[in-house]
Amino acid sequence: MSKGKKAENEKDSKGQAKLGGKQYERELATLHGELVKLQFWMVAKGLKVCVLFEGRDGAGKGGVIKAITERVSPRVFRVVALPAPTEREKSQMYIQRYMRHFPAGGEIVILDRSWYNRAGVERVMEFCSMEQVRRFLAVVPEFEKAIVESGILLIKYWLEVSPEEQTRRLEARIDDPRKIWKLSPMDLKSYNRWYDYSRARDDMFKSTDTPWAPWNVVRSDDKRRARLNVISHLLSKIPYKESPRDKPVLPKRGKARGYVEPDYPYKFVPELDW
């Protein structure tokens, strides 16, 4: 059986057939075209958008973000993935280090994890106290209301992966030299705390799923469907039109006017027989 047929015959945790590669590429190309239209509109109108992604390890956040950004300008679609806080940042107001990355006019900032680290990994791994978690959950709805009232469109996604699919993905990272960097010591420590994460997620939703900043939950067992669903949903949440612009025309190349290529010993990269 070919890889393409095998993929089409696979099913996710809900029994739904996984999306085949060819159909995925067709749909993704169409959505990429719409993202480019959105990019031009964002810049023309000076819109400000902040999109954050949360979910368990292996839920597919990185793949979704890559699918969104691979055909657009990094100057407009800016990805932020913060490392662990420094000692200085630990002494600051908790959300302070995220605020300096908020979008200016004509920007979409995509947060690969966000201030919700406090309600998730920091809680589960006991990097903070439960009192700090409770204070965070009490304060963050008003913080997000202030973000929205400032003119930023805030869109929050939670990628929901099943325990079986998470296990499959984490195991796949162990033997794949392209993915082993994704499997951190923290992933291994947190793997057996599935239900602690479930409790943390439930409390987070209960406190921060607000009318002005609701949580959008994405089933992510089928990575391809998840990516298409997120992009389609994101496009639906940002009103945009195709910006009027002239079709670019390449000008004639200038004349050499006596220029001659130099006989220079360029250090060319070896061209291997692939």
Order of alpha helices (4+ residues) and beta strands (2+ residues): alpha-alpha-beta-alpha-beta-alpha-alpha-beta-alpha-alpha-beta-alpha-alpha-alpha-beta-alpha
